[in-house]
């Protein structure tokens, strides 16, 4: 019977019609990145989100692959493991060079994992903010004027000149 927002369907003000639920948008983006943007009708943002996730994922996997190669070569060199070298890096580089490269690719791999998490979180924040702003009026009926005005003085029974910002809007 009662509507949770406190308005019935017939008495919903015009400025609240078409508003989106921020909690729902956030949960949708959490479940599947870009779904909150689709719910908000901002379809153009979905490829941007997936480009960010794809790029960070690609670089994370690429750095992970190189990290594993340098780690295997480093372990082979430092621990004098028997058998053939695991890859060409073990024969091309010294142990110190292998360690430096291993650490470099590990740092980049971890940084890309963090960036992927940041893109994922920004996806959810964007969906929530967009849903909150869905009721924001950007019509031509809004205007802000800077105009001269008069204000009463506290201690005297007179008026003092002033400047005022006057916001005009119609609901």
C-alpha positions in Angstrom: 0.0 0.0 0.0 2.5 2.6 1.1 5.4 3.6 -1.1 8.8 3.5 0.7 9.7 7.0 -0.5 6.7 8.5 1.2 5.0 9.5 -2.1 2.2 7.6 -3.7 2.4 7.1 -7.5 -0.2 9.8 -8.1 1.4 12.4 -5.8 5.0 12.0 -6.9 6.4 15.4 -7.7 7.5 16.0 -11.3 11.1 16.6 -10.3 11.3 13.1 -8.7 9.8 11.2 -11.7 12.5 9.3 -13.5 14.9 9.2 -10.6 17.1 6.1 -10.3 17.8 4.2 -7.1 21.5 4.7 -6.2 21.7 1.5 -4.1 20.4 -0.6 -7.0 22.8 1.0 -9.5 25.7 0.3 -7.1 24.7 -3.3 -6.6 24.2 -3.9 -10.3 27.7 -2.4 -11.0 29.1 -4.6 -8.3 27.6 -7.7 -9.8 28.6 -6.9 -13.4 30.7 -3.9 -14.2 28.7 -1.6 -16.5 25.3 -2.9 -15.5 24.7 0.1 -13.2 25.5 2.4 -16.1 23.0 0.6 -18.3 20.4 0.9 -15.5 21.1 4.7 -15.5 20.8 4.9 -19.3 24.5 5.9 -19.7 25.4 3.2 -22.2 28.4 5.1 -23.6 30.3 4.6 -20.4 30.2 0.7 -20.6 33.0 0.5 -23.3 35.1 2.9 -21.2 34.8 0.6 -18.2 35.6 -2.5 -20.1 38.5 -0.8 -21.9 40.0 0.1 -18.5 39.4 -3.4 -17.1 40.8 -5.0 -20.3 43.9 -2.9 -20.4 44.8 -3.4 -16.7 44.0 -7.1 -17.1 46.2 -7.5 -20.2 49.2 -5.7 -18.6 48.7 -7.7 -15.3 48.8 -11.0 -17.2 51.7 -9.9 -19.4 53.8 -8.8 -16.4 52.8 -12.0 -14.5 54.2 -14.1 -17.4 57.5 -12.2 -17.5 57.7 -12.3 -13.7 57.4 -16.1 -13.7 60.1 -16.5 -16.4 62.5 -14.2 -14.5 61.7 -15.9 -11.2 62.4 -19.4 -12.6 65.7 -18.2 -14.2 66.7 -16.5 -11.0 66.0 -19.6 -8.9 67.9 -21.8 -11.4 70.9 -19.5 -11.2 71.0 -18.8 -7.5 70.3 -22.3 -6.2 72.4 -24.1 -8.9 69.5 -26.3 -9.9 70.4 -29.4 -12.0 69.2 -29.9 -15.6 68.6 -27.5 -18.5 67.9 -23.8 -17.8 64.1 -23.1 -17.6 64.4 -20.4 -20.3 66.9 -18.3 -22.2 67.0 -15.6 -19.5 69.1 -18.0 -17.3 71.9 -17.9 -19.8 71.6 -14.3 -20.9 71.6 -12.5 -17.5 73.5 -12.5 -14.2 71.8 -13.4 -10.9 71.6 -9.7 -9.9 70.1 -8.7 -13.3 67.6 -11.5 -13.0 66.6 -10.3 -9.5 66.2 -6.7 -10.6 64.0 -7.8 -13.6 62.0 -10.2 -11.4 61.2 -7.4 -8.9 60.4 -5.0 -11.7 57.8 -7.3 -13.3 56.4 -8.3 -9.9 55.9 -4.6 -9.0 54.2 -3.9 -12.3 52.0 -6.9 -12.0 50.8 -5.9 -8.5 50.3 -2.3 -9.6 48.1 -3.5 -12.5 46.0 -5.6 -10.1 45.5 -2.5 -7.9 44.6 -0.4 -11.0 42.0 -3.0 -12.0 40.5 -2.8 -8.5 40.4 1.0 -8.8 38.6 0.8 -12.1 36.1 -1.6 -10.6 35.4 0.6 -7.6 35.2 3.8 -9.8 32.6 1.9 -11.9 30.4 1.4 -8.8 31.0 5.0 -7.6 30.1 6.4 -11.0 26.8 4.4 -11.1 25.8 5.6 -7.7 26.6 9.2 -8.4 24.8 9.1 -11.7 21.8 7.6 -10.0 21.8 10.3 -7.3 22.0 13.0 -10.0 19.2 11.6 -12.1 16.7 14.0 -10.5 19.0 17.0 -10.9 17.2 19.6 -13.0 19.3 21.0 -15.8 16.4 22.6 -17.7 16.4 26.0 -19.2 14.2 27.2 -16.4 17.2 27.5 -14.1 18.9 30.9 -13.9 21.4 32.5 -11.5 21.6 36.3 -11.5 24.0 38.7 -9.8 22.0 41.8 -8.9 22.3 44.8 -6.6 20.2 44.7 -3.5 19.5 46.4 -0.2 19.9 44.9 3.3 18.7 46.2 6.6 21.4 47.4 9.1 21.3 45.8 12.5 21.9 48.8 14.7 20.3 51.5 12.5 16.9 51.8 10.9 18.4 52.2 7.4 19.3 50.1 4.4 22.8 49.4 3.1 23.7 48.6 -0.5 24.7 45.0 -1.2 25.0 42.4 -4.0 22.8 39.4 -4.2 22.8 36.1 -6.0 19.2 35.2 -7.1 18.4 31.7 -8.2 15.3 31.3 -10.3 13.8 27.9 -11.0 10.4 26.5 -11.6 9.1 23.1 -10.5 
